[in-house]
């Protein structure tokens, strides 16, 4: 039997979300499934302490694999058309390490599922594992449904380059917040070949300018260029598979702290808080009434193992607090412009 496990990417900045994810997996997916935590950076003191309290959770410690992905992404992005622009034009995720999640392809599990840390798991994963027997990659997102001008890969460039039509390319577009795959899909020789295509053959132009440094955009390129076979639950012929997952876009119904798609109460694999800052979750866990959808569900999982620490009530921030935060944000933006 091939080994199987789960991965996530975390550090102390997303500690509250990380703990909530682990608890949601334990309650809704399984309590004995091995989980390996890839460090976003070396700021993992609290994260490591939490890992040490859980028998099925370990820290990914293959820094050679992490550096391999660092080197690939950094060496490729420097050739992107936006790389010569001013500092003020850089996206907020510039220079980040989200791409380190792909070290999962070099990890110890033969087959795996990756969850972003800003996620709550909502149901078992038997259906995902089952599809891995037939496809290279499994997804559950709606990237393929974005407007043509909003997709991270530029269809106007790709279509004539690979002689595929939009209808053939769209089902192959995906996110990187939740995916299942096998180990070893991207070895050194493969990454070297893909780098040559990206840089020398200018296939880096497949990625839109606004998606510079986007790990999701690069993952789209890698899987399309490799001609990987994919299954996306949002394109399943079974209507019960097609659900939402975004906290800020999809309507959900709460049943005993498990969320269901509002349309037909269909079970969802996870809720993804992709548009909410980690500091907002820290404030929520500290007792502040933050505008986050299904915050009661999040607090349930965050304090599942420590209910005595859960805020008894949520208090709205004062007008002074809001003003000071706004001032701090504006000052930070001004500093970036001055330094550009």
C-alpha positions in Angstrom: 0.0 0.0 0.0 1.4 3.4 -0.9 1.9 5.8 2.1 -0.7 8.6 2.3 -0.8 11.8 4.3 -1.8 15.5 4.4 0.3 18.6 4.0 -0.1 22.2 5.0 2.1 25.3 4.9 2.4 27.3 8.1 4.3 29.5 10.5 3.6 31.5 13.7 2.0 34.3 11.7 -1.0 32.0 10.8 -0.9 30.1 14.1 -4.6 30.5 15.0 -5.6 29.3 11.5 -3.1 26.5 11.6 -4.5 25.2 14.9 -8.1 25.5 13.6 -7.2 23.6 10.5 -5.6 20.7 12.5 -8.6 20.5 14.8 -11.1 20.5 11.8 -9.1 17.7 10.1 -9.1 15.7 13.3 -12.8 16.0 13.8 -14.1 15.9 10.2 -11.5 14.0 8.2 -9.7 11.6 10.6 -7.7 11.6 13.8 -4.9 9.2 12.7 -4.1 10.6 9.3 -0.4 11.7 9.2 0.0 15.4 8.7 3.2 17.1 7.7 3.7 20.8 8.1 5.9 22.6 5.6 7.5 25.7 7.2 6.7 28.9 5.4 9.9 30.3 7.0 11.8 29.8 10.2 9.4 31.7 12.3 7.9 28.5 13.7 8.5 28.5 17.5 4.8 28.3 18.4 4.0 26.1 15.4 6.7 23.6 16.5 5.3 23.5 20.1 1.8 22.7 18.7 3.2 20.0 16.5 4.9 18.4 19.5 1.5 18.0 21.2 0.0 15.9 18.4 1.0 12.3 17.7 0.2 12.3 14.0 1.7 15.7 13.1 5.3 16.3 12.0 7.4 19.1 10.7 8.8 18.9 7.1 12.5 19.2 7.6 13.9 18.6 4.1 15.4 22.0 3.6 17.2 20.9 0.4 13.8 20.3 -1.1 12.5 23.6 0.1 15.6 25.4 -1.3 15.1 23.5 -4.6 11.7 25.2 -5.1 13.0 28.5 -3.8 15.7 28.4 -6.5 13.4 27.4 -9.2 10.8 30.1 -8.5 13.3 32.9 -7.8 15.4 32.1 -10.9 12.3 32.1 -13.2 10.5 35.1 -11.8 13.5 37.3 -12.4 12.9 37.0 -16.1 9.2 38.0 -15.9 8.4 41.3 -17.8 7.4 43.0 -14.5 10.8 42.2 -12.8 12.3 45.4 -14.2 9.5 47.6 -12.9 9.6 49.9 -9.9 9.2 48.5 -6.3 5.8 50.2 -6.0 4.5 48.1 -8.8 5.3 44.8 -7.1 2.3 42.7 -5.8 1.7 42.3 -2.1 2.9 38.7 -2.3 6.2 39.6 -4.0 9.2 37.7 -2.5 7.0 35.4 -0.4 7.4 31.7 0.2 3.9 30.4 -0.7 5.6 28.2 -3.4 7.2 26.2 -0.7 4.0 24.2 -0.5 5.3 22.4 -3.6 8.0 20.7 -1.5 5.1 18.3 -0.9 6.1 16.7 -4.2 9.4 15.8 -2.6 8.0 14.7 0.8 7.6 11.3 2.4 4.0 10.5 1.3 3.6 8.6 -1.9 0.1 10.2 -2.3 -1.0 13.3 -0.5 -3.6 16.1 -0.2 -2.5 19.7 0.5 -4.6 22.1 2.5 -3.8 25.8 2.8 -3.6 26.9 6.4 -6.4 29.4 6.0 -8.8 26.5 5.6 -11.2 24.5 7.7 -11.7 20.9 6.6 -15.4 19.9 6.5 -15.7 16.3 5.4 -13.9 13.0 4.8 -11.6 12.7 1.8 -12.4 9.2 0.5 -13.7 10.7 -2.7 -10.5 12.7 -3.3 -8.3 9.6 -2.7 -10.5 7.6 -5.0 -9.9 9.9 -7.9 -6.2 9.8 -7.4 -6.3 6.2 -8.7 -7.3 7.7 -12.1 -5.7 11.1 -12.4 -2.4 12.8 -11.7 -4.0 15.8 -9.8 -7.2 16.4 -8.0 -8.7 19.9 -7.4 -11.8 21.5 -6.1 -12.0 25.1 -7.1 -13.5 27.5 -9.6 -10.5 29.0 -11.3 -11.7 27.5 -14.6 -14.9 29.6 -14.4 -13.2 33.0 -14.2 -13.8 35.5 -17.0 -11.3 35.2 -19.8 -9.5 38.4 -18.8 -9.2 37.3 -15.2 -7.6 33.9 -15.5 -4.0 33.8 -14.2 -2.8 32.2 -17.5 -3.3 34.3 -20.6 -5.5 32.3 -23.0 -4.7 34.7 -25.8 -1.1 33.7 -25.6 -1.5 30.0 -24.9 -4.1 29.1 -27.6 -1.9 29.7 -30.6 1.2 28.4 -28.8 -0.1 24.9 -28.0 -2.9 24.9 -30.6 -5.6 24.3 -28.0 -8.9 26.1 -27.9 -10.3 27.8 -24.8 -12.8 25.0 -24.2 -9.9 22.5 -24.0 -7.7 24.7 -21.8 -10.3 25.9 -19.2 -10.9 22.5 -17.5 -7.1 22.5 -16.8 -7.1 25.8 -14.9 -7.0 25.4 -11.1 -6.0 27.0 -7.8 -3.3 25.7 -5.4 -5.1 26.0 -2.1 -6.3 22.4 -2.1 -5.0 19.6 -4.3 -4.2 15.9 -4.2 -1.2 14.4 -6.1 1.7 11.9 -6.0 5.3 12.3 -4.9 7.9 12.9 -7.6 5.9 14.6 -10.3 8.5 17.4 -10.6 12.1 16.0 -10.4 15.2 18.0 -11.1 15.3 17.1 -14.8 11.7 18.1 -15.2 12.1 21.5 -13.5 15.2 22.2 -15.5 13.3 21.5 -18.7 10.4 23.6 -17.6 12.7 26.5 -16.7 14.2 26.4 -20.2 10.7 26.6 -21.7 9.7 29.4 -19.4 12.8 31.5 -20.0 14.3 30.5 -23.3 11.1 29.7 -25.1 9.4 32.7 -23.4 6.5 30.6 -22.1 6.7 32.8 -19.0 4.4 35.1 -21.1 1.7 32.5 -20.6 1.4 34.0 -17.1 -0.4 37.4 -16.9 1.6 40.4 -15.7 -0.6 40.9 -12.7 0.1 37.2 -11.6 3.8 37.8 -11.2 5.0 35.9 -8.2 1.7 34.0 -7.9 2.3 30.4 -6.8 -1.1 29.5 -8.2 -0.3 30.9 -11.7 3.0 29.1 -11.8 1.4 25.8 -10.7 -1.1 26.3 -13.5 1.7 26.6 -15.9 3.6 23.6 -14.6 0.7 21.2 -14.7 -0.4 22.4 -18.2 3.1 22.2 -19.6 3.5 18.7 -18.2 0.2 17.7 -19.7 -1.0 16.3 -16.3 -4.3 14.5 -16.1 -6.7 16.3 -13.8 -10.0 16.0 -12.1 -11.8 19.0 -10.6 -14.8 18.3 -8.4 -16.4 21.5 -9.6 -16.5 20.0 -13.1 -17.8 16.6 -11.9 -20.7 15.0 -13.8 -22.2 14.4 -10.4 -24.0 17.5 -9.3 -23.6 16.8 -5.6 -19.8 17.2 -6.1 -20.1 20.8 -7.4 -19.9 23.1 -4.4 -18.3 26.3 -3.3 -15.4 26.8 -0.9 -14.7 30.5 -0.7 -15.7 32.2 2.6 -16.3 35.6 1.0 -18.2 34.3 -2.1 -20.2 31.2 -1.4 -23.3 30.8 0.8 -23.0 28.0 3.4 -25.4 26.6 6.0 -24.0 25.6 9.4 -25.1 22.3 10.9 -23.4 21.5 14.2 -20.2 23.4 13.1 -20.1 21.6 9.7 -20.7 23.8 6.7 -22.8 22.7 3.7 -23.4 24.3 0.3 -26.6 26.3 0.6 -27.9 24.9 -2.7 -29.1 21.5 -1.7 -27.1 21.2 1.5 -24.3 19.5 -0.4 -21.2 18.6 1.8 -18.1 20.7 1.0 -14.5 19.6 1.3 -13.4 22.8 3.0 -14.1 26.5 3.6 -11.2 28.7 2.4 -10.6 32.1 4.1 -8.3 33.3 1.3 -9.3 37.0 1.4 -8.9 37.5 5.2 -5.7 38.5 6.9 -4.1 36.4 9.7 -4.1 39.4 12.0 -7.9 39.5 11.8 -8.1 35.9 13.0 -5.7 36.8 15.8 -7.9 39.6 16.8 -11.0 37.4 16.6 -9.4 34.8 18.8 -8.5 37.6 21.3 -12.2 38.5 21.6 -12.6 41.2 19.0 -15.8 41.2 16.8 -14.1 41.0 13.4 -16.1 40.8 10.2 -15.3 37.3 9.1 -18.0 34.9 7.7 -18.8 31.9 9.9 -16.6 33.2 12.7 -18.5 31.1 15.2 -17.5 28.0 13.2 -13.9 29.1 13.1 -13.8 29.8 16.9 -15.3 26.3 17.5 -12.3 24.6 15.7 -9.7 27.0 17.0 -10.5 26.3 20.6 -11.8 22.7 20.2 -9.0 21.4 22.5 -8.9 24.5 24.8 -12.5 25.6 25.2 -11.6 27.6 28.4 -9.5 30.0 26.3 -12.4 30.7 23.8 -13.7 34.3 24.1 -16.9 34.4 26.1 -18.1 37.3 24.0 -16.9 39.4 21.0 -16.5 43.1 21.5 -16.4 45.6 18.6 -13.2 47.7 18.2 -13.5 51.3 19.3 -13.5 54.2 16.9 -10.1 55.2 18.2 -8.7 51.7 17.5 -10.1 51.8 14.0 -8.6 55.2 13.4 -5.1 54.2 14.6 -5.2 51.1 12.4 -6.2 53.1 9.4 -3.4 55.6 10.1 -0.8 52.8 10.5 -1.9 51.3 7.1 -1.6 54.7 5.3 1.8 55.3 6.8 3.0 51.9 5.7 1.8 52.5 2.1 3.5 55.9 2.1 6.8 54.4 3.2 6.6 51.8 0.4 6.1 54.6 -2.2 9.0 56.6 -0.8 11.3 53.6 -0.9 10.2 52.6 -4.5 
